[in-house]
C-alpha cells in the first residue's frame, strides 16, 4: 500500500513527518514551512479522483485532528495538496506547505 493510502503513513503525511523537512527557521511557535516528502508528493500526484474519498476517510482517523474532522473538509484538503503536488512536479520544483496553528 502507498504512503498516501496506508493508515499510519497517511496521518503522518498530513503532519509532514515522514521525511518532510521544516525549512522556515522560526521558533516552535511557528508559523511553519515544510518541504513535502517527495514520495508523499508522488503519491498525491498519482492519486485518482475516485480514491480521494477513501483516502479522506482514512486520514480522518489520525490522532492529530482536534475533535472529529469533517470528511468533506479532508477531501478538499487532499484535493488542494494534490493540486500543489501536481503543479510542483510539472514545474520541476519541490512542494511546500505553510502551516500556522
CORWO-V636198 format. One record per residue. D_CENTER is the distance of its C-alpha to the mean C-alpha in Angstrom with 2 decimals. Layout:
d_center->D_CENTER
d_center->D_CENTER
This chain:
d_center->16.37
d_center->13.22
d_center->10.28
d_center->8.24
d_center->11.37
d_center->12.82
d_center->12.93
d_center->12.73
d_center->10.10
d_center->7.96
d_center->8.47
d_center->8.24
d_center->4.93
d_center->3.89
d_center->6.93
d_center->6.48
d_center->9.78
d_center->10.51
d_center->12.02
d_center->9.88
d_center->12.88
d_center->13.85
d_center->16.16
d_center->17.49
d_center->20.65
d_center->20.73
d_center->21.97
d_center->20.18
d_center->20.48
d_center->17.98
d_center->16.71
d_center->14.09
d_center->12.83
d_center->10.48
d_center->10.77
d_center->7.73
d_center->9.16
d_center->11.16
d_center->11.06
d_center->7.33
d_center->8.08
d_center->11.20
d_center->10.02
d_center->8.06
d_center->11.32
d_center->13.44
d_center->12.10
d_center->15.20
d_center->15.67
d_center->17.62
d_center->14.86
d_center->12.33
d_center->14.45
d_center->14.73
d_center->11.08
d_center->10.82
d_center->13.90
d_center->12.60
d_center->9.56
d_center->12.39
d_center->14.24
d_center->12.18
d_center->14.65
d_center->12.57
d_center->13.24
d_center->16.57
d_center->18.67
d_center->17.93
d_center->15.05
d_center->16.03
d_center->14.69
d_center->15.28
d_center->13.10
d_center->10.07
d_center->11.10
d_center->11.39
d_center->7.97
d_center->6.77
d_center->9.78
d_center->9.18
d_center->5.96
d_center->8.24
d_center->11.11
d_center->10.09
d_center->9.41
d_center->12.72
d_center->14.52
d_center->13.77
d_center->14.99
d_center->17.89
d_center->18.88
d_center->18.66
d_center->16.60
d_center->13.57
d_center->10.33
d_center->9.87
d_center->8.36
d_center->11.20
d_center->11.26
d_center->14.56
d_center->15.65
